[in-house]
Amino acid sequence: MTARLSAQQSRTPTSSGPVQRRPIGAWVLVGVPLLLGVVFVWQIVSGFMHTEIAVRGAAAVSRVSLESDPIGARVDFVIVDRVGSETTVTGDVTVKVREPDGGVWQATRRVGSSDFSPLPTGGLLSGRVGYSVPVPATDWVRAPRRGGAASVSVSVQASDGSTLSTVAEERFP
């Protein structure tokens, strides 16, 4: 029986010495790749959790273009949201075309989302969703010079109270 006890006692570890700790280098070698793996997984998972902005409100008048039209000229413009995507707006649009000699044409219109559509082909903004305002040649006291400079300003007073505006230097087509 004593032989059995001594055999069992030899199998159990004795804690006569201090507890050995792993060196800091081992923790770094294990911890850094583990941390990089967690960051990598977060990069992938966070892309799935990204939410889209449900309401894309108008933020700016992106581009204004003065194009030729069968009745004279046409002012095309595009409204964009904060992301830069084309959007629509409801409110009052004021378009002003000014020649260097002082001739001014101005129009104010009430527009809604249904008034915005893909712009006609053949222009700088063709195919983009925007709004066109025709400028009849009969509205000018004298016809604008072909290729002459014009200052085109577009101002939108949205129904929510925000104001969007821009001024562009264009040439008459």
Secondary structure, 3 states (H helix, E strand, C coil): CHHHHHHHHHHCCCCCCCCCCCCHHHHHHHHHHHHHHHHHHHHHHHHHHCCCCCCCCCCEEEEEEEEEECCEEEEEEEEECCCCCEECCCEEEEEEEECCCCCEEEEEEEECHHHCEECCCCCCCCCCEEEEEEEEHHHCCCCCCCCCEEEEEEEEEECCCCEEEEEEEEECC
